[in-house]
Amino acid sequence: MNTTAKALSSANPTWKIGESLDLYQVEAWGKGYFSINAQGHVVIRPSLEDGREIDLCEVVQGLKARDLHTPLVIRFSDILAHRLRHLADAFATAITENDYRNRYAAVFPIKVNQQRLVVEEVYRYGKEFGFGLEVGSKPELLAVMSITENAPDRLIVCNGFKDDSYIEAVIIATKLGRTIIPVVENYEEIHLILKHAANYGVRPKIGVRVKLASEGAGRWRESAGEKSKFGLFISEILDLHALLKERNMLDCLQLVHCHPGSQLQDIRRVKDAINELAHVYAELKIMGAGLQYIDIGGGLGVDYDGSGTNYESSMNYTLNEYASDVVYRIKSVCDARDVPHPKIISESGRAIAAHHSLLVFDTLGSSKLDQFKVTGKAADDYRGSEELPQPVMDLFDSYRSVNERRVVECYHDALQAREQALQMFNLGYLSLEFRGLAEKLYWATCTKIRDFCRKLDRVPEELENLEDMLSDIYFCNFSIFQSLPDSWAIGQVFPIMPIQRLNERPTRSAVLADITCDSDGKIDRFVHPRITKRTLELHELTPGEPYYLAAFLVGAYQETLGDLHNLFGDTHVVHIRLQDGGGWWIEEIVKGDTANKVLEYMEYDTDELYPGIARDCERAVQEGRMSLTEAQAVKRFYENELNGYAYLEVE
């Protein structure tokens, strides 16, 4: 019996918290930050301590009482602080174990989550470790220049293509006392750096990105290799070295950089890239370059599905293994070439930010294919006077014949009869009423077969997809395109589960559909350690009671990449922190987009929208189609909706 069938089976109705933890793989992908309490609610443990936890349901209810309705993004600031400490500790341990004679610092790439509050929190929490920031564009640099006021010990790395004014901003930041390194991505940038350095009278710190020959891995494998978008060929680096030597500025070349790819799933690719970069560092150092830093770029993965495998949504290594391999390989190369150990820099944005944010959304209803009930007796299921067509009679027979020994045969019979019924309808030989009856009988037969299959030790191969075929659609109040764009764009698997009723056995199997008018607005791939799981086990919806789901590990890229499909804008965002004495408190609230705001994004003049409706109301009053009271109510309604949340607000 497959995992879904086991979870949904009505046999053994008792259900324990541990079964929910196992079903949704919480301990595998949650890394200790998430669990379930005795009430069956998801809890957050930012410091990984059992006694210090936040009840997610309690938070959602508390926010609702403050008129902050789902969907909403909740950021747990303490998790962000813990991720930074975890990263620092892993490298500190590796440095000690390998007798590495320098230190490590992360620079957070703000493209991962450019929201001001997130960047400021990362910068604040990273202070004790000497962590810095990375930018990839001129606007990002302008923001970071302000954030890093009076912090000469915190590194700023500047990546991306650079124009004249970008480089000038870098040199100005140098003049203001920042420790800032522009990384040369294409050769022409070095001339801009030298020009502005001369104009402002500074000796800049310069970095260079190496176009590695080592292959990348995963979805972003082309970030590395000779066809990669950024970086200099070795011959270009040698030309740059010669140019700086000619200008007596070899001491300014202080950093070598590579980017082996994002979400690296295979540790072997990490080892290959670091080894190659370390040799480039050693050669340039021997040639007189003033190198102080080796920047290993991003790539440190997040185990989204908890499988710990070489799979696109996972990684086959731990953070400690990653840090140990990086430190060991750089040390080995430097010791072999008798050059000083450089300061190690990484741009591990995904690993820093992903865990601290989650998206909570409510369900609006469901569509079920196993809702059709029949007795199997024509006299009870059909009250008309016409003679039953042969395909309909065959479907009755298939339904009545289902038993454990004939599940495959009955399924094939029902499938053939249904196809014949549809052909007859399309040729005009079958009435709409009979087509409806055929549809009802077919799905009822499939449901009956599925229920028998749940009792079998091994499901026949022809029926393995029956559970998925009969799965529900749960309609959810959010936009995938806005809040989980990687789920739609690249098939990223995010952990998703209910945040309540986890002490009850789930009895439904479903895919999730969002509220956009787009067939791609659905999620049908879910966390599982071994297979591609196409449905999610959920609870039966109870009329009048809210049912909340959450998507976890969404703190990296999702808020930045989201779009305005159907004009669903940014959700509410709330920053939550643990209180010292227990409980939680709200640190920051960022209200989500109103209808007015998203219309303005699309260049609608919102000042002209309300007057147009007001004029329509006046005409309706004058023509007797509406009373003055009704007209006033319509205008108030329209104005309120313009200023209301862009998402559905369910009572």
C-alpha positions as CSV (number, residue, x, y, z in Angstrom):
1,M,0.0,0.0,0.0
2,N,1.5,3.4,-0.9
3,T,2.0,6.2,1.6
4,T,-1.1,8.2,0.6
5,A,-3.3,5.1,0.9
6,K,-1.9,4.3,4.3
7,A,-2.5,7.9,5.6
8,L,-6.0,8.0,4.2
9,S,-7.1,4.5,5.2
10,S,-10.1,4.4,7.5
11,A,-8.7,1.4,9.3
12,N,-7.1,2.1,12.7
13,P,-8.7,5.5,13.2
14,T,-6.3,6.6,16.0
15,W,-3.7,9.2,15.0
16,K,-0.7,10.4,16.8
17,I,1.4,13.6,16.5
18,G,4.4,11.5,15.4
19,E,2.4,10.2,12.5
20,S,1.9,13.7,11.2
21,L,5.5,14.5,11.7
22,D,6.4,11.5,9.6
23,L,3.7,12.0,7.0
24,Y,4.7,15.6,6.2
25,Q,8.5,14.9,6.8
26,V,8.7,17.8,9.2
27,E,11.8,16.7,11.1
28,A,13.6,16.0,7.8
29,W,13.2,19.5,6.2
30,G,12.4,21.5,9.3
31,K,16.0,21.0,10.8
32,G,14.5,21.4,14.3
33,Y,12.9,24.8,13.6
34,F,9.4,23.4,13.1
35,S,7.4,20.8,15.0
36,I,3.9,19.9,16.2
37,N,2.5,20.4,19.7
38,A,0.0,18.3,21.7
39,Q,-2.9,20.4,20.3
40,G,-2.0,19.4,16.8
41,H,-0.7,22.8,15.9
42,V,2.6,23.6,14.1
43,V,5.1,25.3,16.4
44,I,8.2,27.3,15.6
45,R,11.4,26.7,17.6
46,P,13.7,29.5,16.5
47,S,16.6,28.5,18.8
48,L,15.9,24.7,18.4
49,E,14.9,24.5,22.1
50,D,11.8,22.5,22.9
51,G,10.7,24.8,25.7
52,R,10.9,28.0,23.6
53,E,8.3,27.7,20.9
54,I,5.7,29.7,19.1
55,D,2.2,28.3,18.3
56,L,1.7,29.2,14.6
57,C,-2.1,28.9,14.9
58,E,-2.1,31.3,17.9
59,V,-0.1,33.7,15.8
60,V,-2.5,33.5,12.8
61,Q,-5.5,34.1,15.1
62,G,-3.7,37.0,16.9
63,L,-3.0,38.6,13.5
64,K,-6.6,38.1,12.4
65,A,-7.8,39.9,15.5
66,R,-5.6,42.8,14.4
67,D,-7.3,42.8,10.9
68,L,-4.3,41.1,9.2
69,H,-6.0,38.3,7.3
70,T,-4.4,35.5,5.3
71,P,-2.7,35.1,3.0
72,L,0.3,36.5,4.8
73,V,4.0,36.0,5.1
74,I,5.4,35.5,8.6
75,R,9.0,36.1,9.2
76,F,10.7,34.7,12.3
77,S,13.6,37.0,13.1
78,D,15.1,34.7,15.6
79,I,15.5,31.9,13.0
80,L,17.4,34.4,10.8
81,A,19.7,35.2,13.7
82,H,20.2,31.4,14.4
83,R,21.0,30.7,10.7
84,L,23.7,33.3,10.7
85,R,25.2,31.8,13.9
86,H,24.9,28.3,12.6
87,L,26.9,29.3,9.5
88,A,29.5,31.1,11.5
89,D,29.9,28.2,14.0
90,A,30.2,25.6,11.1
91,F,33.1,27.5,9.6
92,A,34.7,28.3,13.0
93,T,34.7,24.6,13.7
94,A,36.2,23.7,10.3
95,I,38.9,26.4,10.7
96,T,39.9,25.0,14.1
97,E,39.9,21.4,13.0
98,N,42.0,22.1,10.0
99,D,44.4,24.6,11.7
100,Y,43.4,27.2,9.1
101,R,45.3,30.4,9.7
102,N,42.7,33.0,8.8
103,R,39.0,33.4,9.3
104,Y,35.6,33.3,7.5
105,A,32.9,35.9,6.8
106,A,29.7,35.6,4.9
107,V,28.3,38.4,2.7
108,F,24.5,38.3,2.3
109,P,23.5,38.7,-1.4
110,I,20.5,41.1,-1.0
111,K,19.0,39.8,-4.3
112,V,17.9,36.8,-2.3
113,N,15.5,38.9,-0.3
114,Q,15.8,42.6,-0.9
115,Q,13.1,43.7,1.6
116,R,14.6,46.4,3.7
117,L,13.6,44.8,7.0
118,V,15.3,41.5,6.1
119,V,18.5,43.1,4.9
120,E,18.7,45.3,8.0
121,E,18.1,42.3,10.3
122,V,20.8,40.2,8.5
123,Y,23.2,43.1,8.8
124,R,22.4,43.6,12.5
125,Y,22.6,40.0,13.5
126,G,25.7,39.4,11.5
127,K,27.7,42.2,13.3
128,E,29.2,39.9,15.9
129,F,30.6,37.6,13.2
130,G,31.9,40.4,10.9
131,F,29.5,39.4,8.1
132,G,28.9,41.9,5.3
133,L,26.6,42.3,2.2
134,E,26.8,41.6,-1.5
135,V,25.1,43.6,-4.2
136,G,24.5,42.9,-7.9
137,S,23.3,46.2,-9.2
138,K,23.6,49.9,-8.8
139,P,20.2,50.3,-6.9
140,E,21.3,47.6,-4.5
141,L,24.6,49.3,-4.0
142,L,22.9,52.7,-3.3
143,A,20.8,51.0,-0.6
144,V,23.7,49.2,1.0
145,M,25.9,52.4,1.0
146,S,23.3,53.9,3.4
147,I,22.8,50.7,5.6
148,T,26.6,50.3,6.1
149,E,27.3,53.7,7.6
150,N,30.3,53.9,9.8
151,A,31.2,50.2,9.5
152,P,34.7,49.9,7.9
153,D,35.2,46.4,9.2
154,R,32.2,45.0,7.3
155,L,32.9,43.8,3.7
156,I,30.8,44.9,0.7
157,V,31.2,42.8,-2.5
158,C,29.9,44.3,-5.7
159,N,29.0,41.8,-8.5
160,G,27.0,42.2,-11.7
161,F,27.6,44.2,-14.8
162,K,28.8,47.7,-14.0
163,D,28.5,51.0,-15.9
164,D,30.4,54.2,-15.3
165,S,28.2,55.5,-12.5
166,Y,28.1,52.1,-10.7
167,I,31.9,52.1,-10.5
168,E,31.9,55.7,-9.4
169,A,29.6,54.9,-6.6
170,V,31.9,52.1,-5.5
171,I,34.9,54.4,-5.5
172,I,32.9,57.1,-3.5
173,A,32.0,54.4,-1.0
174,T,35.7,53.6,-0.7
175,K,36.5,57.3,-0.2
176,L,33.8,57.3,2.6
177,G,35.6,54.5,4.4
178,R,33.8,51.4,3.3
179,T,35.6,48.1,2.8
180,I,34.2,47.6,-0.7
181,I,35.4,45.4,-3.5
182,P,34.1,45.6,-7.1
183,V,34.4,42.3,-8.7
184,V,35.5,42.6,-12.4
185,E,32.9,40.6,-14.4
186,N,34.1,41.7,-17.8
187,Y,37.4,43.1,-18.7
188,E,36.3,46.7,-19.6
189,E,35.3,47.3,-16.0
190,I,38.9,47.4,-14.8
191,H,39.4,50.6,-16.9
192,L,36.4,52.3,-15.2
193,I,37.8,51.3,-11.8
194,L,41.2,52.8,-12.6
195,K,39.7,56.0,-14.0
196,H,37.5,56.8,-11.0
197,A,40.2,55.7,-8.5
198,A,42.6,58.2,-10.1
199,N,39.9,60.9,-10.1
200,Y,39.1,60.5,-6.4
201,G,42.6,59.7,-5.3
202,V,42.0,56.3,-3.8
203,R,43.7,52.9,-4.1
204,P,40.8,50.6,-4.6
205,K,40.4,47.0,-3.5
206,I,39.7,45.0,-6.6
207,G,38.3,41.6,-7.1
208,V,38.0,39.4,-10.2
209,R,35.5,36.6,-11.0
210,V,37.1,33.5,-12.5
211,K,35.3,31.7,-15.3
212,L,35.8,28.2,-14.0
213,A,36.3,25.2,-16.2
214,S,34.6,23.0,-13.4
215,E,31.0,22.2,-14.2
216,G,28.1,23.4,-12.1
217,A,25.3,21.2,-10.8
218,G,21.5,21.3,-10.6
219,R,19.2,23.8,-12.2
220,W,21.9,26.5,-12.3
221,R,24.7,24.4,-13.6
222,E,25.4,26.9,-16.3
223,S,26.4,29.5,-13.7
224,A,29.8,27.8,-13.9
225,G,31.9,26.5,-16.8
226,E,33.3,28.2,-19.8
227,K,29.9,29.3,-21.2
228,S,28.9,31.0,-17.9
229,K,27.4,34.4,-18.1
230,F,30.0,36.2,-15.8
231,G,33.7,36.0,-15.2
232,L,37.0,36.4,-17.0
233,F,38.9,33.7,-18.8
234,I,42.4,33.0,-17.4
235,S,44.0,34.8,-20.3
236,E,42.0,37.9,-19.4
237,I,42.9,37.7,-15.8
238,L,46.6,37.6,-16.8
239,D,46.0,40.7,-18.9
240,L,44.4,42.4,-15.9
241,H,47.4,41.3,-13.7
242,A,49.8,42.8,-16.3
243,L,47.8,46.1,-16.4
244,L,47.8,46.5,-12.6
245,K,51.5,45.6,-12.4
246,E,52.3,48.2,-15.1
247,R,50.3,50.8,-12.9
248,N,52.1,49.6,-9.8
249,M,48.8,48.5,-8.4
250,L,49.1,44.8,-7.9
251,D,48.5,45.2,-4.2
252,C,45.0,46.4,-5.2
253,L,44.0,43.0,-6.6
254,Q,42.7,41.6,-3.3
255,L,40.0,39.1,-4.1
256,V,39.3,36.1,-6.4
257,H,35.8,35.0,-6.8
258,C,33.8,32.2,-8.4
259,H,30.1,31.2,-8.5
260,P,29.7,27.5,-9.0
261,G,25.9,27.8,-9.1
262,S,22.8,28.2,-6.8
263,Q,21.3,25.4,-4.8
264,L,24.2,23.0,-5.4
265,Q,22.9,19.6,-4.7
266,D,26.1,17.6,-5.1
267,I,29.1,18.2,-2.8
268,R,31.5,16.9,-5.5
269,R,30.8,20.0,-7.6
270,V,31.6,22.2,-4.6
271,K,34.9,20.5,-4.1
272,D,35.9,20.7,-7.8
273,A,35.1,24.5,-7.9
274,I,36.8,25.4,-4.7
275,N,39.9,23.4,-5.7
276,E,40.2,25.2,-9.0
277,L,39.6,28.6,-7.5
278,A,42.2,27.9,-4.8
279,H,44.8,27.1,-7.4
280,V,44.0,30.4,-9.2
281,Y,44.4,32.2,-5.9
282,A,47.8,30.6,-5.2
283,E,49.2,31.3,-8.7
284,L,48.2,34.9,-8.6
285,K,49.6,35.3,-5.1
286,I,52.9,33.9,-6.2
287,M,52.8,36.3,-9.1
288,G,52.7,39.2,-6.7
289,A,49.0,40.0,-6.4
290,G,48.0,41.5,-3.1
291,L,45.2,38.9,-2.6
292,Q,43.6,38.8,0.8
293,Y,40.2,37.1,0.1
294,I,38.9,34.1,-1.7
295,D,35.2,34.4,-2.4
296,I,33.6,31.0,-3.1
297,G,30.3,32.6,-4.1
298,G,26.9,31.1,-3.4
299,G,25.6,27.6,-3.9
300,L,25.2,26.3,-0.4
301,G,21.9,24.4,-0.7
302,V,18.7,24.1,1.3
303,D,17.2,20.7,1.8
304,Y,13.6,21.6,0.8
305,D,12.3,18.0,0.7
306,G,14.4,16.7,3.6
307,S,15.7,13.7,1.6
308,G,19.4,14.6,1.9
309,T,19.9,13.4,-1.7
310,N,21.5,14.5,-5.0
311,Y,18.1,15.9,-6.1
312,E,17.2,19.4,-7.3
313,S,15.2,20.2,-4.2
314,S,17.7,18.7,-1.8
315,M,21.4,18.4,-1.2
316,N,23.6,15.4,-0.4
317,Y,25.7,17.1,2.3
318,T,25.4,19.0,5.5
319,L,26.5,22.6,6.4
320,N,29.3,21.2,8.5
321,E,30.5,19.0,5.7
322,Y,30.3,21.9,3.3
323,A,32.4,24.2,5.6
324,S,34.9,21.4,6.3
325,D,35.4,20.7,2.6
326,V,35.8,24.4,1.7
327,V,38.4,25.0,4.4
328,Y,40.3,21.8,3.9
329,R,40.7,22.3,0.1
330,I,41.8,25.9,0.3
331,K,44.3,25.1,3.0
332,S,45.7,22.1,1.2
333,V,46.3,24.1,-2.0
334,C,47.8,27.0,-0.1
335,D,50.1,24.8,2.0
336,A,51.3,22.9,-1.1
337,R,52.2,26.2,-2.8
338,D,53.5,27.8,0.4
339,V,51.2,30.8,0.3
340,P,49.3,32.5,3.1
341,H,45.7,31.3,3.9
342,P,43.2,33.9,2.6
343,K,40.1,35.1,4.4
344,I,37.3,32.9,3.2
345,I,34.1,34.7,1.9
346,S,30.9,33.0,0.9
347,E,27.6,34.4,-0.5
348,S,25.3,31.8,1.0
349,G,22.1,33.8,0.8
350,R,19.6,30.9,0.3
351,A,20.9,29.0,3.3
352,I,20.7,32.1,5.4
353,A,17.2,33.3,4.5
354,A,15.1,30.4,3.3
355,H,14.1,29.0,6.7
356,H,12.9,32.2,8.4
357,S,9.8,32.9,6.3
358,L,6.7,31.0,5.7
359,L,3.4,31.7,3.8
360,V,0.1,31.0,5.6
361,F,-3.1,30.9,3.5
362,D,-6.6,29.8,4.0
363,T,-8.7,27.3,2.0
364,L,-11.9,28.5,0.3
365,G,-13.4,25.1,-0.6
366,S,-12.8,21.9,-2.5
367,S,-13.8,20.0,-5.6
368,K,-14.2,16.2,-5.2
369,L,-14.4,13.4,-7.8
370,D,-15.4,10.8,-5.2
371,Q,-18.6,12.7,-4.3
372,F,-20.9,10.8,-6.6
373,K,-23.1,8.2,-4.9
374,V,-25.0,5.5,-6.6
375,T,-26.7,2.3,-5.5
376,G,-25.8,0.3,-8.7
377,K,-29.5,-0.4,-9.3
378,A,-30.9,1.3,-12.4
379,A,-34.4,1.6,-10.8
380,D,-32.9,3.7,-8.0
381,D,-30.3,5.7,-9.9
382,Y,-32.3,6.5,-13.0
383,R,-35.9,7.8,-12.8
384,G,-36.5,8.5,-16.5
385,S,-38.6,6.4,-18.8
386,E,-36.2,6.0,-21.8
387,E,-34.3,2.8,-22.3
388,L,-30.8,2.8,-20.9
389,P,-28.1,3.0,-23.7
390,Q,-25.6,0.1,-23.8
391,P,-22.6,2.1,-22.4
392,V,-24.7,3.2,-19.4
393,M,-25.8,-0.4,-18.8
394,D,-22.2,-1.5,-19.0
395,L,-21.2,1.1,-16.4
396,F,-23.9,-0.2,-14.0
397,D,-22.6,-3.7,-14.5
398,S,-19.0,-2.5,-13.8
399,Y,-20.0,-0.8,-10.6
400,R,-21.8,-3.9,-9.3
401,S,-19.0,-6.2,-10.3
402,V,-16.2,-4.6,-8.3
403,N,-14.5,-6.9,-5.8
404,E,-10.9,-7.4,-4.7
405,R,-10.1,-10.0,-7.4
406,R,-11.6,-8.0,-10.3
407,V,-10.4,-4.4,-9.6
408,V,-8.3,-4.2,-12.8
409,E,-10.9,-5.9,-15.0
410,C,-13.7,-3.6,-13.7
411,Y,-11.6,-0.5,-14.2
412,H,-10.9,-1.4,-17.8
413,D,-14.6,-2.1,-18.4
414,A,-15.7,1.2,-16.8
415,L,-13.1,3.1,-18.8
416,Q,-14.2,1.6,-22.1
417,A,-17.9,2.2,-21.4
418,R,-17.2,5.8,-20.5
419,E,-15.3,6.4,-23.7
420,Q,-18.2,4.9,-25.7
421,A,-20.7,7.1,-23.9
422,L,-18.7,10.2,-24.7
423,Q,-18.4,9.2,-28.4
424,M,-22.2,8.7,-28.6
425,F,-22.8,12.1,-27.0
426,N,-20.4,13.8,-29.4
427,L,-22.3,12.2,-32.3
428,G,-25.7,13.3,-30.9
429,Y,-26.9,9.8,-29.9
430,L,-26.7,10.3,-26.2
431,S,-28.8,12.8,-24.2
432,L,-27.2,15.2,-21.6
433,E,-29.1,13.3,-18.9
434,F,-27.5,10.0,-19.8
435,R,-24.1,11.6,-20.2
436,G,-24.5,12.9,-16.6
437,L,-25.5,9.5,-15.4
438,A,-22.6,7.8,-17.2
439,E,-20.2,10.4,-15.5
440,K,-21.7,9.7,-12.1
441,L,-21.4,5.9,-12.5
442,Y,-17.8,6.1,-13.8
443,W,-16.5,8.1,-10.9
444,A,-18.5,6.1,-8.4
445,T,-16.9,2.9,-9.9
446,C,-13.4,4.4,-9.7
447,T,-14.0,5.3,-6.1
448,K,-15.2,1.8,-5.3
449,I,-12.1,0.3,-7.0
450,R,-9.8,2.8,-5.1
451,D,-11.3,1.8,-1.7
452,F,-10.7,-1.9,-2.5
453,C,-7.1,-1.1,-3.6
454,R,-6.5,0.5,-0.2
455,K,-7.0,-2.9,1.4
456,L,-4.5,-4.6,-0.9
457,D,-0.8,-5.3,0.1
458,R,0.2,-4.4,-3.5
459,V,-1.7,-2.2,-5.8
460,P,-1.8,-3.4,-9.5
461,E,0.4,-1.3,-11.8
462,E,-2.6,-0.2,-13.9
463,L,-4.2,1.3,-10.8
464,E,-1.2,3.0,-9.2
465,N,-2.3,6.4,-10.3
466,L,-5.9,6.0,-9.2
467,E,-5.4,7.8,-5.9
468,D,-3.9,10.8,-7.7
469,M,-6.7,10.7,-10.3
470,L,-9.4,10.8,-7.7
471,S,-7.7,13.5,-5.6
472,D,-9.5,16.6,-4.6
473,I,-8.8,20.2,-5.6
474,Y,-8.4,22.5,-2.6
475,F,-8.9,26.1,-3.6
476,C,-6.6,28.3,-1.6
477,N,-6.5,32.1,-1.1
478,F,-3.2,33.1,-2.5
479,S,-1.4,33.5,-5.8
480,I,1.4,31.1,-6.7
481,F,2.8,33.7,-9.2
482,Q,3.1,36.3,-6.4
483,S,4.1,34.2,-3.4
484,L,5.6,30.9,-4.7
485,P,6.9,31.9,-8.1
486,D,9.6,29.2,-8.1
487,S,6.9,26.5,-7.7
488,W,5.4,27.6,-11.0
489,A,8.6,28.6,-12.9
490,I,11.1,25.9,-12.1
491,G,9.1,23.2,-10.3
492,Q,10.7,24.0,-6.9
493,V,9.2,21.8,-4.2
494,F,8.3,23.6,-1.0
495,P,7.2,21.9,2.2
496,I,3.4,22.5,2.6
497,M,1.2,21.2,5.3
498,P,-1.8,22.1,7.5
499,I,-0.9,24.2,10.6
500,Q,-3.8,22.7,12.6
501,R,-5.7,19.4,13.2
502,L,-2.4,17.5,13.1
503,N,-3.6,15.3,15.9
504,E,-6.3,14.0,13.5
505,R,-5.9,11.5,10.6
506,P,-6.2,13.3,7.3
507,T,-8.8,11.7,5.1
508,R,-8.5,13.6,1.9
509,S,-5.9,13.6,-0.9
510,A,-5.6,16.9,-2.8
511,V,-3.8,19.2,-5.2
512,L,-3.8,22.9,-4.4
513,A,-5.2,25.6,-6.7
514,D,-4.7,29.3,-6.2
515,I,-7.2,32.1,-6.9
516,T,-5.7,33.3,-10.2
517,C,-7.5,32.7,-13.5
518,D,-4.6,30.6,-14.8
519,S,-4.4,26.8,-15.2
520,D,-0.8,26.9,-14.1
521,G,-1.9,28.3,-10.7
522,K,-1.7,25.0,-8.9
523,I,0.7,22.9,-6.8
524,D,0.8,19.2,-7.6
525,R,4.3,18.3,-6.4
526,F,4.9,17.8,-2.7
527,V,7.7,16.7,-0.3
528,H,8.5,13.1,-0.2
529,P,11.9,11.4,0.5
530,R,11.8,8.9,-2.4
531,I,9.2,9.7,-5.0
532,T,7.6,12.6,-6.8
533,K,4.5,13.0,-4.7
534,R,1.6,14.4,-6.7
535,T,-1.0,14.9,-3.9
536,L,-1.1,16.2,-0.3
537,E,-2.9,14.6,2.5
538,L,-5.4,17.0,4.1
539,H,-8.4,17.0,6.4
540,E,-12.0,17.2,5.4
541,L,-13.1,20.8,5.4
542,T,-15.6,21.7,8.1
543,P,-18.2,24.3,7.1
544,G,-17.8,27.6,9.0
545,E,-14.4,26.7,10.3
546,P,-11.1,28.1,8.8
547,Y,-8.6,25.6,7.6
548,Y,-5.1,27.0,7.2
549,L,-2.1,25.7,5.2
550,A,1.5,26.9,5.2
551,A,4.3,26.8,2.7
552,F,7.7,26.7,4.5
553,L,11.3,27.7,3.6
554,V,10.1,30.6,1.3
555,G,12.5,33.3,2.6
556,A,14.8,33.1,-0.4
557,Y,13.9,34.7,-3.7
558,Q,10.1,34.2,-3.5
559,E,9.1,37.7,-2.4
560,T,11.5,39.4,-4.8
561,L,10.5,37.3,-7.9
562,G,6.7,37.4,-7.4
563,D,4.6,39.1,-10.1
564,L,1.2,40.7,-10.3
565,H,-0.7,38.1,-12.2
566,N,-4.5,39.0,-11.9
567,L,-3.3,42.0,-9.9
568,F,-2.7,40.0,-6.8
569,G,0.0,42.0,-5.1
570,D,2.2,41.6,-2.1
571,T,0.7,39.9,0.9
572,H,0.8,41.2,4.5
573,V,4.2,40.6,6.0
574,V,4.7,40.3,9.8
575,H,8.0,39.9,11.7
576,I,7.5,37.8,14.9
577,R,10.0,37.4,17.7
578,L,10.2,35.3,20.9
579,Q,9.8,37.1,24.1
580,D,12.4,36.5,26.8
581,G,9.7,35.4,29.3
582,G,7.9,33.2,26.8
583,G,5.3,33.9,24.2
584,W,5.7,36.1,21.1
585,W,5.4,39.7,20.0
586,I,5.1,41.6,16.7
587,E,8.3,43.4,15.8
588,E,7.2,44.8,12.4
589,I,4.1,44.9,10.2
590,V,4.1,45.6,6.5
591,K,0.6,45.9,5.1
592,G,-0.1,44.1,1.9
593,D,-1.1,45.7,-1.3
594,T,-4.6,47.2,-1.7
595,A,-6.6,47.1,-4.9
596,N,-5.8,50.8,-5.4
597,K,-2.1,50.2,-5.2
598,V,-1.9,47.3,-7.6
599,L,-4.0,49.3,-10.1
600,E,-1.6,52.1,-9.8
601,Y,1.3,49.7,-10.7
602,M,-0.5,49.1,-14.0
603,E,-0.8,52.8,-14.6
604,Y,-4.5,53.2,-13.8
605,D,-5.3,56.7,-12.5
606,T,-7.0,55.7,-9.3
607,D,-8.2,59.2,-8.8
608,E,-10.4,58.8,-11.8
609,L,-11.8,55.4,-10.9
610,Y,-14.2,56.4,-8.1
611,P,-15.6,59.5,-9.9
612,G,-16.6,57.3,-12.9
613,I,-18.6,55.0,-10.6
614,A,-20.1,58.0,-8.8
615,R,-21.4,59.4,-12.1
616,D,-22.9,56.1,-13.0
617,C,-24.7,56.0,-9.7
618,E,-26.1,59.5,-10.3
619,R,-27.4,58.5,-13.7
620,A,-29.1,55.4,-12.2
621,V,-30.8,57.6,-9.6
622,Q,-32.0,60.0,-12.2
623,E,-33.4,57.3,-14.4
624,G,-35.1,55.6,-11.5
625,R,-33.0,52.4,-11.5
626,M,-31.6,53.0,-8.1
627,S,-32.6,54.9,-5.0
628,L,-30.4,57.5,-3.4
629,T,-29.7,55.2,-0.5
630,E,-28.7,52.4,-2.8
631,A,-26.4,54.7,-4.7
632,Q,-24.7,55.9,-1.6
633,A,-24.2,52.3,-0.5
634,V,-22.7,51.4,-3.9
635,K,-20.2,54.3,-3.8
636,R,-19.2,53.4,-0.2
637,F,-18.7,49.7,-1.3
638,Y,-16.6,50.7,-4.3
639,E,-14.4,53.0,-2.3
640,N,-13.9,50.5,0.5
641,E,-13.0,47.8,-2.0
642,L,-10.4,50.1,-3.7
643,N,-8.8,50.6,-0.4
644,G,-9.1,47.0,0.7
645,Y,-6.8,44.0,0.6
646,A,-6.2,42.7,-2.9
647,Y,-6.9,39.1,-1.8
648,L,-10.1,37.5,-0.7
649,E,-11.3,38.3,2.8
650,V,-13.5,35.4,3.8
651,E,-15.8,35.9,6.8
